[in-house]
Amino acid sequence: MLVSLTMAESNSDTLVHCRGVTKSYGTGDIKVTALRGVDLDVHSGELLMLVGPSGCGKTTLISIIAAILDRDSGECEVLGCDAWQMDRNERACFRGASMGFVFQTFNLLPALTVAENTAAPLLISACRAHRRFHAHKNCSTRLGLGTARRRFPAN
C-alpha cells in the first residue's frame, strides 16, 4: 500500500510524526505484538519505503498513520493532527482530503463498474455527482480506459 499526503493542511514540513507507537492483536497467550515503540518522522519532499518480511508490521503502521487502526499506545500525528481525536466521519473526511492510497490488491467493489469504483473516493469529499462524473471521465481518458469504464471488475 502506498500512501500519499498533501501539505494543504499543515504549517510544518513534517507530514507524519510518530513516537512510541505500539499495536498488538489478540489477547492472553495468543497476543501478537505487531509494533513495539515505533518512532517515525516523514518530512515534505521525502520518499520513504517501508520494507520488511511479511508480518513485520508495515501495513499495521500505515493503517495507524491513516487512522484506519487505532494504536495501543504512543502518539501519531499526520499533518499536525491526531486523527483519533476526531469522530469517525471527521477521520474519513480527513483521509479523503489529505491522503491517497494505492493498495497491493485492487480493493474494487464487484457490484460497481470501473467508473463507479474510480469515482467512489469523491463521495467522501462530498463532491457533487456531475463533478464526480467529469473527474472520472478525465481520469479514465488519461489512463486509456475507454469503454472499460462501463465494465465490472470481474469482466
Secondary structure, 3 states (H helix, E strand, C coil): CEEEECHHHCCCCEEEEEEEEEEEECCHHHCEEEEEEEEEEEECCCCCCCCCCCCCCHHHHHHHHCCCCCCCEEEEEECCECHHHCCHHHHHHHHHHHEEEECCCCCCCCCCCHHHHHHCHHHHCCCCHHHHHHHHHHHHHHHCCHHHHHCCCCC
